[in-house]
Amino acid sequence: MNLKVILEPSDEGGFTALVPSLPGCISEGDTREDALTNIREAIALYLDPIEDDMAGTEQAEQLEVAI
């Protein structure tokens, strides 16, 4: 899955990363690399409840669609 991530310098130093398609999915790090690592973890945690909900549904399908 590919998601757009916005990475910007933070006023306090370091970087802030956010995912526009996942409201409230925001992270930060001291470096670009730290911020990207942290946002990947935040995305996984954000999406984890969705995958758990689908796991118990036999008729559910998980698809990727281009928009």
C-alpha positions as CSV (number, residue, x, y, z in Angstrom):
1,M,0.0,0.0,0.0
2,N,1.3,3.4,-0.9
3,L,0.2,6.5,1.0
4,K,1.1,10.2,0.5
5,V,3.1,11.5,3.5
6,I,3.8,15.2,4.0
7,L,7.1,15.8,5.7
8,E,7.9,19.3,6.9
9,P,10.5,20.9,9.2
10,S,9.2,21.5,12.7
11,D,9.5,25.0,14.3
12,E,11.0,23.3,17.4
13,G,13.6,21.3,15.3
14,G,13.3,18.0,13.7
15,F,10.5,17.0,11.3
16,T,6.7,16.4,11.4
17,A,5.1,13.8,9.2
18,L,1.4,13.4,8.5
19,V,-0.8,11.3,6.2
20,P,-3.6,13.4,4.7
21,S,-5.7,10.3,3.8
22,L,-5.6,9.1,7.5
23,P,-7.0,11.9,9.7
24,G,-5.0,12.3,12.9
25,C,-2.1,10.1,11.7
26,I,0.8,12.3,12.6
27,S,4.3,11.7,13.9
28,E,7.7,13.4,14.2
29,G,11.4,12.7,14.5
30,D,14.7,14.4,15.0
31,T,15.8,13.7,11.5
32,R,14.0,13.0,8.2
33,E,14.8,9.3,8.5
34,D,13.4,9.2,12.1
35,A,10.2,10.9,11.1
36,L,9.7,8.5,8.2
37,T,10.3,5.5,10.4
38,N,7.9,6.9,13.0
39,I,5.2,7.6,10.5
40,R,5.4,4.1,9.1
41,E,4.8,2.8,12.6
42,A,2.0,5.3,13.1
43,I,0.4,4.1,9.9
44,A,0.6,0.5,10.9
45,L,-1.0,1.2,14.3
46,Y,-3.7,3.4,12.7
47,L,-4.6,0.6,10.3
48,D,-4.3,-2.3,12.7
49,P,-7.8,-2.0,14.2
50,I,-9.2,-2.1,10.6
51,E,-7.4,-5.3,9.8
52,D,-8.5,-6.8,13.2
53,D,-12.2,-6.0,12.4
54,M,-11.9,-7.6,9.0
55,A,-10.2,-10.8,10.2
56,G,-13.4,-12.2,11.8
57,T,-15.6,-11.6,8.8
58,E,-15.6,-14.5,6.4
59,Q,-17.1,-12.6,3.5
60,A,-14.9,-9.5,3.7
61,E,-12.4,-8.8,1.0
62,Q,-9.3,-6.6,1.2
63,L,-8.6,-4.8,-2.1
64,E,-6.3,-2.1,-3.3
65,V,-7.8,0.5,-5.6
66,A,-6.2,3.3,-7.5
67,I,-7.8,6.8,-7.1
